[in-house]
């Protein structure tokens, strides 16, 4: 969140520098004054910095970025039919009174020293249910008013409603198929 606010501040300052640079360029052509090189460099530095923050937030996303400060337990634990996996859902409130709630589903793999993996992340709707279809397929019902329900193979598939996990270069090795809205 701090990185996003910093990016917005830098974007605002870069925009102001761009406006000043534009005016100075026009003045330099009209009055035959020297080109404002320092302003151009400052603006280019701002553009590079904002672009870098954008690339970092989009292409270097991991589920570790989830704000777990105000975590709330959701449905679960729900054991798979073979008891090889456990599914737990968690809620992440955001935005205060006017905000909403995100939900994520975490799978615990008991055959791999209880390693944990997040396979689902979305805005939470009215009713979240976890149901095992078979030993490796979990049906996550997240419906009404929007249907963000998914049936996922817990070993090879993930879902991120905004697609950040699907675009992330850091997460490409963690799944075979990634779904998004």
KEKE-3310 file (N, C-alpha, C; in steps of 0.2 Angstrom, whole numbers, plus 5000, padded with zeros to 4 digits):
npx = (5004:5010:5019:5011:5005:5017:5020:5009:5012:5024:5020:5011:5020:5029:5020:5018:5031:5032:5023:5028:5040:5035:5030:5042:5050:5042:5044:5058:5059:5053:5059:5072:5080:5091:5089:5079:5087:5089:5076:5070:5078:5074:5060:5061:5067:5057:5047:5053:5054:5041:5036:5044:5039:5026:5029:5035:5024:5015:5022:5030:5022:5017:5008:5012:5010:4998:4988:4989:4986:4973:4967:4953:4945:4938:4927:4931:4943:4944:4944:4952:4945:4954:4961:4973:4975:4971:4959:4957:4948:4951:4947:4950:4948:4946:4948:4940:4924:4917:4923:4927:4928:4941:4944:4953:4959:4968:4978:4984:4996:4998:5006:5018:5026:5016:5016:5010:4999:4992:4978:4967:4960:4950:4937:4926:4910:4893:4891:4902:4908:4917:4920:4925:4927:4933:4948:4958:4952:4945:4930:4926:4914:4908:4897:4884:4882:4889:4897:4910:4914:4924:4931:4945:4960:4970:4983:4988:4982:4977:4968:4965:4957:4959:4970:4983:4992:4992:5000:5012:5029:5036:5028:5026:5031:5023:5011:5001:4990:4981:4968:4958:4947)
npy = (4994:5006:5007:5010:5022:5030:5029:5035:5048:5051:5051:5062:5072:5071:5074:5087:5092:5089:5098:5110:5109:5108:5121:5128:5123:5128:5142:5143:5140:5151:5163:5160:5154:5143:5126:5117:5107:5100:5100:5091:5079:5077:5075:5063:5054:5053:5047:5035:5030:5029:5020:5009:5005:5001:4990:4982:4980:4973:4963:4956:4951:4942:4930:4933:4947:4949:4958:4953:4958:4961:4948:4937:4922:4910:4899:4882:4872:4861:4845:4835:4821:4810:4814:4820:4834:4850:4862:4879:4894:4912:4929:4945:4961:4977:4995:5001:5007:5009:5000:4983:4965:4954:4937:4922:4906:4894:4880:4866:4855:4839:4828:4834:4839:4848:4859:4875:4883:4896:4895:4902:4918:4932:4945:4944:4937:4935:4922:4910:4894:4879:4864:4848:4840:4829:4819:4828:4840:4855:4863:4880:4890:4905:4915:4927:4943:4943:4930:4922:4909:4894:4879:4870:4861:4857:4855:4860:4872:4889:4904:4921:4935:4947:4945:4946:4936:4928:4935:4937:4935:4929:4919:4910:4896:4890:4885:4877:4881:4896:4906:4920:4935)
npz = (5000:5004:4994:4983:4986:4987:4973:4967:4972:4967:4953:4953:4956:4945:4934:4937:4935:4921:4916:4919:4912:4899:4897:4899:4888:4877:4879:4878:4864:4859:4864:4861:4871:4881:4881:4893:4901:4914:4919:4910:4912:4926:4924:4916:4925:4934:4927:4924:4937:4941:4932:4935:4948:4944:4936:4945:4955:4947:4939:4949:4958:4973:4983:4996:4998:5003:5015:5031:5043:5049:5048:5046:5051:5039:5031:5035:5044:5030:5026:5013:5004:5005:5015:5012:5010:5017:5017:5020:5022:5022:5027:5022:5027:5019:5017:5027:5034:5022:5013:5008:5007:5005:5000:5003:4999:5006:5005:5014:5012:5018:5015:5012:5023:5029:5021:5014:5003:4993:4983:4979:4976:4979:4978:4992:4992:4997:5002:5006:5002:5004:4995:4993:4978:4972:4977:4974:4969:4972:4975:4976:4981:4978:4978:4973:4975:4963:4953:4958:4958:4958:4952:4956:4953:4966:4965:4953:4948:4950:4956:4953:4955:4950:4941:4945:4950:4939:4930:4936:4936:4946:4951:4941:4941:4950:4947:4934:4927:4927:4932:4929:4931)
capx = (5000:5014:5022:5006:5005:5023:5020:5005:5015:5029:5016:5009:5026:5031:5016:5019:5037:5031:5019:5033:5045:5032:5030:5049:5052:5039:5048:5065:5059:5050:5064:5078:5084:5094:5084:5079:5090:5088:5069:5069:5081:5070:5054:5062:5068:5050:5043:5056:5053:5034:5036:5047:5034:5021:5032:5036:5018:5011:5025:5033:5017:5016:5003:5015:5008:4992:4989:4986:4985:4966:4964:4948:4945:4932:4926:4937:4947:4940:4949:4950:4942:4960:4965:4980:4975:4966:4957:4955:4947:4952:4945:4954:4944:4949:4944:4936:4917:4915:4927:4924:4932:4944:4944:4958:4959:4975:4979:4989:4998:5000:5011:5024:5027:5011:5017:5004:4999:4986:4976:4961:4960:4945:4932:4921:4903:4889:4892:4908:4908:4922:4918:4929:4924:4937:4954:4962:4948:4941:4925:4925:4908:4909:4892:4879:4879:4894:4899:4917:4915:4929:4933:4952:4964:4974:4990:4991:4978:4976:4963:4966:4951:4962:4975:4990:4995:4993:5005:5018:5035:5038:5023:5025:5032:5019:5005:5001:4984:4979:4962:4956:4941)
capy = (5000:5012:5008:5013:5029:5033:5029:5041:5055:5052:5052:5069:5077:5070:5077:5094:5094:5089:5104:5115:5107:5110:5128:5130:5122:5133:5148:5142:5141:5158:5168:5157:5153:5137:5120:5116:5100:5098:5098:5085:5074:5076:5071:5056:5050:5052:5042:5028:5027:5026:5013:5003:5003:4998:4984:4978:4978:4969:4957:4953:4949:4935:4930:4936:4954:4950:4961:4948:4961:4960:4942:4933:4915:4909:4892:4877:4867:4856:4839:4831:4814:4806:4818:4822:4841:4853:4869:4885:4901:4918:4935:4951:4967:4983:5001:5004:5006:5009:4995:4977:4960:4949:4930:4918:4899:4891:4873:4863:4848:4835:4824:4838:4843:4853:4865:4879:4886:4899:4894:4906:4925:4936:4949:4940:4938:4934:4915:4906:4887:4874:4857:4843:4836:4822:4820:4834:4845:4859:4868:4886:4893:4912:4918:4932:4945:4941:4923:4921:4902:4891:4872:4870:4856:4860:4854:4863:4877:4894:4909:4927:4938:4953:4942:4948:4930:4925:4939:4937:4931:4925:4914:4905:4889:4887:4882:4875:4885:4902:4909:4927:4938)
capz = (5000:5004:4988:4978:4988:4984:4966:4966:4974:4961:4947:4953:4955:4938:4930:4938:4931:4914:4914:4919:4906:4892:4897:4898:4881:4872:4880:4875:4857:4857:4866:4859:4877:4881:4882:4900:4902:4921:4920:4906:4916:4932:4922:4914:4931:4937:4922:4925:4944:4941:4928:4939:4953:4941:4934:4951:4958:4942:4937:4954:4964:4976:4988:5002:4998:5006:5021:5036:5049:5051:5045:5049:5048:5035:5031:5036:5040:5027:5024:5007:5005:5006:5021:5010:5010:5021:5014:5024:5019:5026:5025:5023:5026:5017:5015:5032:5033:5015:5010:5006:5010:5000:5003:5000:5001:5007:5005:5017:5010:5023:5013:5011:5029:5030:5017:5013:4996:4992:4977:4977:4979:4976:4982:4995:4991:5003:5005:5004:5004:5002:4995:4989:4972:4973:4981:4972:4966:4977:4973:4980:4980:4980:4973:4975:4969:4958:4954:4957:4960:4954:4953:4955:4955:4971:4964:4947:4946:4955:4953:4956:4952:4946:4937:4947:4951:4932:4926:4940:4934:4952:4952:4935:4942:4956:4944:4927:4924:4931:4930:4932:4929)
cpx = (5004:5017:5018:5006:5011:5023:5015:5008:5020:5026:5014:5015:5029:5027:5017:5026:5036:5027:5024:5038:5042:5032:5037:5052:5049:5043:5054:5065:5057:5056:5071:5083:5086:5088:5084:5081:5088:5081:5067:5072:5076:5063:5055:5064:5062:5047:5046:5054:5045:5033:5039:5043:5029:5023:5032:5029:5014:5015:5029:5028:5018:5010:5005:5013:5002:4992:4985:4986:4978:4963:4958:4947:4938:4931:4932:4939:4942:4944:4947:4948:4948:4963:4972:4980:4970:4965:4955:4954:4948:4949:4950:4950:4948:4945:4940:4928:4914:4918:4923:4929:4934:4944:4950:4958:4966:4974:4985:4990:5001:5006:5018:5025:5023:5013:5010:5005:4992:4984:4970:4962:4955:4941:4928:4914:4899:4890:4898:4908:4914:4920:4923:4925:4927:4943:4958:4959:4944:4936:4924:4919:4908:4904:4888:4882:4883:4896:4906:4919:4920:4930:4940:4955:4969:4981:4993:4987:4977:4971:4965:4961:4954:4968:4982:4994:4997:4999:5011:5023:5037:5034:5022:5026:5028:5012:5005:4995:4982:4973:4961:4950:4942)
cpy = (5006:5013:5011:5020:5033:5034:5035:5048:5056:5054:5059:5074:5077:5074:5085:5096:5094:5095:5110:5115:5109:5117:5131:5129:5127:5140:5148:5143:5148:5163:5166:5157:5145:5132:5118:5108:5097:5096:5092:5079:5072:5072:5064:5052:5048:5047:5035:5025:5025:5020:5007:5001:4999:4991:4979:4976:4973:4962:4953:4952:4942:4936:4933:4943:4955:4953:4956:4951:4960:4954:4939:4927:4914:4902:4887:4876:4862:4851:4836:4824:4809:4809:4820:4830:4844:4860:4873:4891:4906:4924:4941:4958:4973:4989:5003:5002:5006:5004:4988:4971:4956:4942:4927:4911:4896:4883:4870:4856:4844:4830:4827:4843:4849:4860:4869:4883:4890:4898:4898:4913:4929:4940:4943:4942:4936:4927:4912:4899:4884:4867:4853:4839:4829:4824:4826:4840:4848:4863:4874:4890:4900:4916:4923:4938:4944:4934:4923:4914:4899:4883:4871:4864:4859:4860:4859:4870:4883:4899:4915:4932:4944:4951:4943:4942:4927:4929:4939:4933:4927:4919:4909:4898:4886:4884:4881:4880:4890:4905:4916:4929:4940)
cpz = (5000:4997:4982:4980:4986:4977:4964:4967:4968:4955:4947:4952:4948:4933:4931:4934:4924:4912:4914:4913:4900:4892:4895:4890:4876:4873:4877:4867:4855:4858:4865:4866:4877:4883:4889:4901:4909:4922:4916:4910:4922:4930:4920:4920:4934:4933:4923:4932:4944:4937:4931:4944:4950:4939:4940:4954:4953:4941:4943:4960:4966:4981:4995:5003:5002:5013:5027:5043:5053:5049:5049:5047:5045:5036:5032:5043:5037:5024:5017:5008:5007:5012:5019:5010:5015:5018:5019:5020:5024:5023:5027:5022:5024:5016:5021:5031:5026:5010:5009:5010:5005:5004:4999:5003:5001:5008:5009:5015:5015:5021:5011:5017:5030:5027:5015:5006:4995:4984:4974:4980:4976:4981:4985:4994:4997:5006:5002:5006:5000:5001:4990:4984:4972:4977:4980:4969:4971:4973:4978:4977:4983:4976:4977:4978:4963:4959:4952:4959:4955:4956:4951:4957:4959:4969:4958:4945:4952:4951:4957:4952:4948:4941:4939:4947:4944:4928:4930:4937:4940:4953:4947:4936:4947:4953:4937:4923:4929:4928:4933:4929:4922)
residu = (UNK:UNK:UNK:UNK:UNK:UNK:UNK:UNK:UNK:UNK:UNK:UNK:UNK:UNK:UNK:UNK:UNK:UNK:UNK:UNK:UNK:UNK:UNK:UNK:UNK:UNK:UNK:UNK:UNK:UNK:UNK:UNK:UNK:UNK:UNK:UNK:UNK:UNK:UNK:UNK:UNK:UNK:UNK:UNK:UNK:UNK:UNK:UNK:UNK:UNK:UNK:UNK:UNK:UNK:UNK:UNK:UNK:UNK:UNK:UNK:UNK:UNK:UNK:UNK:UNK:UNK:UNK:UNK:UNK:UNK:UNK:UNK:UNK:UNK:UNK:UNK:UNK:UNK:UNK:UNK:UNK:UNK:UNK:UNK:UNK:UNK:UNK:UNK:UNK:UNK:UNK:UNK:UNK:UNK:UNK:UNK:UNK:UNK:UNK:UNK:UNK:UNK:UNK:UNK:UNK:UNK:UNK:UNK:UNK:UNK:UNK:UNK:UNK:UNK:UNK:UNK:UNK:UNK:UNK:UNK:UNK:UNK:UNK:UNK:UNK:UNK:UNK:UNK:UNK:UNK:UNK:UNK:UNK:UNK:UNK:UNK:UNK:UNK:UNK:UNK:UNK:UNK:UNK:UNK:UNK:UNK:UNK:UNK:UNK:UNK:UNK:UNK:UNK:UNK:UNK:UNK:UNK:UNK:UNK:UNK:UNK:UNK:UNK:UNK:UNK:UNK:UNK:UNK:UNK:UNK:UNK:UNK:UNK:UNK:UNK:UNK:UNK:UNK:UNK:UNK:UNK)
# end
